[in-house]
Amino acid sequence: MKVLIATEKPFAEAAVNGIRKIIEGAGFQLVLLEKYTDKTQLIKAVSDVDALIIRSDKIDAEVISAAPQLKIVVRAGAGYDNVDLKAATAHNVVVMNTPGQNANAVAELVFGLLVYTVRNFYNGKSGSELKGRHLGILAFGNVGRNVARIAKGFGMEVSAYDAYCPTDVIEAAGVHAAKSQDELFETCDIVSLHIPATAETNQSINRVIVGKMKKGGILINTARKEVINEPELIALMSERNDLKYITDIKPDADAEFSKFQDRYFSTPKKMGAQTTEANTNAGLAAARQIVAYINEGVTQFKVN
């Protein structure tokens, strides 16, 4: 069995070493394609592999078609919208993710960005504190739950809304369960997005919903770029000079948002999972899932 790590953004060295130990310990061969710059390199590399570990790399129908022996793709991370699930299923390829492995890293980044924001981007002017502010969490999965845990340490009031998470689960975490997305935006000082990019959520964070936020509202996005309706948010921020937008995913309209100077910030690239710990956790989980699937047919984290 030949396993390929294909990562445009490489894993940390510790992660690669750990993956190698798991894969080779199972009697499989491990090969690497790191920092590739062209899709043709990826297509060539997958031509004879049985399993594939990726990060944010795009695995579309063309790539899958170029891999006749491919049995499994594991996305080291929670989101898997970078994999064409329909094409994978058509070629009998199992796709998995590694939920929860990056959750703490993303949650900690939320608060790194929030402190930076409420302290006026460290520009020397007096800022404010997070203690006593009302934080709304949109989607209460692994990341959302970690955000809630950290928020309570800051002394924040916390609410969450998740259409697919039972109210009692949210309340068991000591978090107020909002009755609707509208309520979350209407009542919270800060709303943190943790929704996946789906047909239902794409472009859903628009002028109407964000416009419900109270004066001085902060919208923070460490989820997916696609969930934001960028033209509508730009129009709203042009009208309301009290709103701030902070994101871990550089918008397509970054130049337009940048005009809002002290009300907008984007990291240079997606940084949520960019810690050695998260990198290693996700990579090792991916390797273990491949071995378990090949040897025992375990499909616990299958997403297609």
N, C-alpha and C positions, 0 to 999 in steps of 0.2 A: 504494500500500500504506500502510495506516494502522497504526502501532504505538503501543500504549498502555503506559505505565509506571503500574501500579496498586500503590501502596505505602502501606499504613496507617502503616508506619514508613518515612519517606522515605529515599532514597539520599542520600549526601553530595552537596553541590553539584558537586564535582569529578567525581563519577560521572555525574551527570545531564548535565553538559556533555560528557563523553566519549561517553556513549551517543548524545546528540544528533548529535555529529560523525559517528559511524559510521552512524547511521540516515539522517540527511539526506544524508550523502555518497553513500549508495546510491540516493538519489532517492526515499526514503520520507518519509512525514509522521510526526512524533512528537508525541504528546499526553500530558499528565500528569494523574493523579488521585492527589494526595498527601494524607495525613492525613485520609482520609475516615472518617466516623463511623458510617455506616449502609450495610448491604448494598445497599439500593436505589440508592445512588449508584454503586456498582460495576456493578450490573446495567444501569443507564442508560448508563454510560460504555462498556461493551463492545458495545453494540448495533450498531456499524458499524466495528469494528476487525478487522484481519487477523491481528495478532500481539499478544501480551501478555507483558510482563515483570513478574514479581512477586517478592516476598520471602517472608514468612511468611503472606501473604494466602490466604484460603480460596477455592479455585476449585472449587465443587461443581457438581452436575448442573444446578441452577437457573441458575447463572451461565453455564455453557457453553451451555445451551439459549437463553439470551438473546443469544448472539453468533453469528448465522447465518453470518457471513463469516469467523469465526475459523479460522485454519489451524495456529497454533503457540502454545504457552504455554511460556515458559522461566522456571523457578524459579532465581533468582540465589542459588545455594547448593547444598549437596549433598542435603539431605533434600527429599523431594517428597511426603510423606504429606499435605500440605495441598491436594493436587490430586486430584480424583476421576478416576483413570486410566480406569476402566471407562466413565464418561460421555464422557470425551474421545475414547476409541477409537470409541465408538458414533457420535460426530459427526465422525469422521475428522479429529480434531485431534491433532497431534503434541505430546507433552510432553517437554521436556528439562530437565536440571539442569545445573549448572556445577561438576562435582566438582573439588575441590582448591583452588578459589579462596579459600575461607575457612579452609583447613586450618591455616596457621601462626597465624592470629589465635586460633582456638579452642585450639590447643595452648599458646600463650603464656598464655591465660587459665587453663588447668589449673594452671600453676605459680604464677600470681598467687594463685589460691585456695589452693593447697597451702601456700605460704609463710605466708599469712595464718593458715591453720589450725594448722600446727605451731608457730607463734609465739603460740598462744593468742589469736588475734584481736587482737593488739597490746594486750592488757589490762594490760600491765606485769609480768606474771608470766613466769618463765623458761620458755622453750619448748625446742624441739629442732630439729635440722637434717635436711635431706633427704639429705645425703651418707651413703651406706652403707645407706639404706633400700631395700627391695625393692618395686619398682613393677610392678604387673600391668596390662597393657593389653588390654581386651576388645574385639577387632576391630582389625585391622591395615590399615585403609584409609589414605587420605591424612592424616586427622587423627592416627590412631594412630602412623603413621610419624614425623610431626613431634613427637609427644609423646616417642617413644623417642629421637629425636635430642637434644632438649632435656634429657631425663632423664640422658643420659650426660654432658652438660656439668655437671650437678649432682653427678656421681659416684655415681649410683644404680645398683643392680643392676636390670636390666630383663628382664621376661618378657612374652610376649604369647600370646594364644590367639585364633584365628580359624578357624572351621570351613570357611571358603571360601577361605582363603589358604594356598598351599603352604608347608610347613615350611621348605623351602630359601629361600624369599623372606624369611621372618622371620629366619632365621639369617644370611642375607646382609647384613642390616642390623645385625648384631652383637647380636642379641636372642635370648634363650633362647626356644625354641618350646615352650610348655606343651602337654602331651598332651591336656588337657581343660580345660573351664571350671572344674570342681571343683578341679583342681590349682592353677589360677591363684588362686582364692580361698583355698585352704588354705595356700599358701606365701608369699603376698605381704603386705606391711605395708599397702600402698595399692593399691586397684583403681580404675582409671579407665575409665569406660564410653564406648564409641564405636560402639555398635551402633545400627542404624536401628530405627524402630518398624514392626514387621511382625506378621503373625499369629503368627509363630514366637517373636518376642522380647517382645511386649507382656506385661507382668506377670511376665516371666521372672526378674527380679531380686527374689527373694522371701526369705522367712524362712530357708528351707533353705540356699540358696546363700550368702547373706550371713552366715548363722550359722557358716559354715565358716572365716570369717576369724579370724586369731590375735588375741590380746588387744591392744587399742589400735589395731585396724584402722580405716582411713579409706576410705570409699566416696565417690568423686567422680563426678558425672554432668554432663557437658556435651553429652549426646546428646539424648535425648527423654524427656519426663515419663512417657510411656505405658509405658516398659519397667520402671518401678518398681512393685512391688506395695506401695502405700503403707500399707495397714492392717497387713500382715505386717511391714514394716520398722519401723513404729512400735511394734508389739508386741515385736519383738526388741530394739529400743533401750531399751524400758522394762525389759527383763530384764537387758540387758548395758550397764552404765553406762560401758563402755570404748570403745564404738563411736562413730564420728563419721560424719555424712552431710553432704556439701557438694555443692551443686547450682547449676547455671546456669539451671535451669528451676523456677520457684516451684511447689511441689506443690499439688495440690488441698487437701490436709490441712496447709497451712502452719501454721495455728494449733496443731495437734497436735504437729507437729515442733518448733515454737518453744518448747515446754515443756522441750526438752532444752538450752536456753540455750547452754552452752559446748561443745556437741557437734553443733550444727547451724547451717548458714548457707546462705541462698539469696540470689542477686542479685535486685534488684527486678524485673528483666525479663531475658529471654534476651540475654546480652551477648557470646556467643562470636564473632559476626561483626561486632560493633559497633566496627570500626576503619575509619578512612578508607581504609586500604590494601585491606582485605578487601572493603569496600563497593564500591570502585572496580573492583577485579579482577573481582568477580562480575558487576557491572553491565555492564562492557565485554565480558566473555565472553558474556553473554546477548545483547547487541546483535550481536556478530559471528556468533553461532550462528543468529540469526534471518535475517540477511542471507545467510549461506551456505545456509540451508535454502530460502529463497524463491528465490534466484538459481540455486542449483546442486543443490538437493535433498539436501544433506548432512545425515545423521541420526546423526552420531557419538555424541551424548549422549542419544539418544532412550531414554525409560524406559517407554514403553507400546507 
